[in-house]
Amino acid sequence: MPYIAVSTSKSLSDEQKNALSAALGEKIALLPGKSEARLMVDITDGHTMYFAGAARELAFLDVRCFGTAEFVYKKQFTEAAFQAVQQVTGLPEDGIYLTYSEFDHWGTLGSMK
């Protein structure tokens, strides 16, 4: 199950949140074995965010996945996710950041995998 937390300084409408969730759901399939059917997206908007000591319009994506993927697939997903965030929020590329974490163990359905 992939999990993507999106934090942004932009205030997003429900329509924008739905569009972003749908776009990320489509793009997650770039990672082998991942699909929107198992994706959890957490969007938090309207944050005051700072970079280099100054308030800016920013977005940060925290992507967490059970299992590993080769770099090439993570790079493809990252580029597609950046494009989706840009299209929905209007943020410039230099205002979007992403981390990618992979886990050997993941708790779900009352147990640990």
Steps between C-alpha positions, in 0.01 A plus 500: 500500500655827401434811709551853370478798734477834319560813706465833326481868578233540232136487604335246273136459412335160537511475121878558500550245779297243307695574181833467680398174667380362165820606322720342767282189486561473129875568528563250783467221240841608369638311801490123439229328703337826617152619411241758597289217645744477795615865516435729797536874430507755782475864384559780749478850358520860616825456697747779557819355353850644501801434281839665557345711778223650287133414473428353156235317310618138523391138493668199659410142411591218737468171309516177698483152349507142617782328314760641267510627144790567267623859472374538142138440611529735798643768271213456252244522779669804654499690172135410437402598856677837464312563175168410665563736794602779262187455288261497797662764722682726256815473712831529316731199479743660747222519760431125510699245699460124547647226713461130433520240778487123459410257777561128544215476749156660487205469737161440341182302559584458869845349449853561375621395157 
